[in-house]
């Protein structure tokens, strides 16, 4: 697991905790708005997974996807494209609970 050394140190793990706050707010918004529990669980689980992937990619400097594994120092453009895709997905999960319609 690439992110494990970063999770053992509170100085870097706190960034993951900060990434999880908007995900928790988005999941809580589905509860307040009266959606089914599956929507809340879905946003929470998928949001946590995406936040963890984003944290692992930024903290380790390694981004891995179906396109390949890219290191920040060797292939910075492909690395940052992968990180931007993760960031867009993360932002989508942060607003999903607020914009979800029945």
C-alpha positions in Angstrom: 0.0 0.0 0.0 1.6 3.2 -1.2 -0.1 5.6 1.3 0.6 3.5 4.4 3.8 5.4 5.5 1.9 8.7 5.1 -1.0 7.5 7.2 1.2 6.6 10.1 2.4 10.2 10.5 -0.3 12.6 11.8 1.4 15.5 10.1 0.4 14.0 6.7 -2.7 12.0 7.8 -4.4 15.2 8.9 -4.7 16.1 5.2 -6.7 13.0 4.6 -9.0 13.9 7.5 -9.4 17.4 6.0 -10.3 15.8 2.7 -13.0 13.7 4.4 -14.9 16.7 6.0 -16.6 17.8 2.7 -17.5 14.2 1.9 -19.1 13.8 5.4 -21.0 17.1 4.8 -22.2 15.8 1.4 -23.4 12.5 2.9 -25.1 14.4 5.8 -26.9 16.6 3.2 -28.5 13.5 1.8 -29.8 12.5 5.2 -31.1 16.0 5.9 -32.8 16.1 2.5 -34.5 12.8 3.1 -32.9 10.5 0.6 -32.7 6.8 1.1 -29.8 5.3 3.1 -28.3 3.8 0.0 -27.6 7.3 -1.4 -25.9 8.3 1.9 -23.8 5.2 2.0 -22.9 5.4 -1.6 -21.7 9.0 -1.4 -19.8 8.2 1.8 -18.1 5.1 0.5 -17.3 6.3 -2.9 -16.3 9.7 -1.6 -13.9 8.2 1.0 -12.4 5.9 -1.6 -11.8 8.8 -4.0 -10.4 11.0 -1.2 -8.0 8.3 -0.2 -6.8 7.8 -3.8 -6.3 11.5 -4.2 -4.4 11.7 -0.9 -2.3 8.7 -1.9 -1.4 10.1 -5.3 -0.4 13.5 -3.9 1.4 12.3 -0.9 3.4 9.6 -2.6 4.0 11.2 -6.0 2.7 8.1 -7.8 -0.6 8.1 -9.7 -1.8 4.8 -11.1 -4.7 4.1 -13.4 -5.7 2.0 -16.4 -3.4 4.2 -18.5 -0.4 3.2 -16.4 1.6 4.2 -13.4 3.1 7.7 -13.5 5.7 9.2 -11.2 5.6 12.9 -10.5 9.3 13.4 -11.2 9.5 11.3 -14.4 6.2 12.1 -16.1 4.8 15.2 -14.5 2.2 16.0 -17.2 0.6 12.5 -17.2 0.8 12.4 -13.4 -1.0 15.8 -13.0 -3.6 14.8 -15.6 -4.4 11.7 -13.4 -4.5 13.8 -10.3 -6.8 16.4 -11.9 -9.2 13.6 -12.9 -9.2 12.4 -9.3 -9.7 16.0 -8.0 -12.6 16.5 -10.4 -14.2 13.2 -9.2 -13.6 14.3 -5.6 -15.3 17.7 -6.1 -18.2 15.9 -7.7 -18.6 13.7 -4.7 -18.4 16.8 -2.4 -21.4 18.4 -4.1 -23.3 15.2 -4.9 -25.3 15.3 -1.7 -26.3 18.9 -2.3 -27.4 18.7 -5.9 -28.9 15.1 -6.0 -32.5 15.1 -7.1 -35.2 12.6 -6.5 
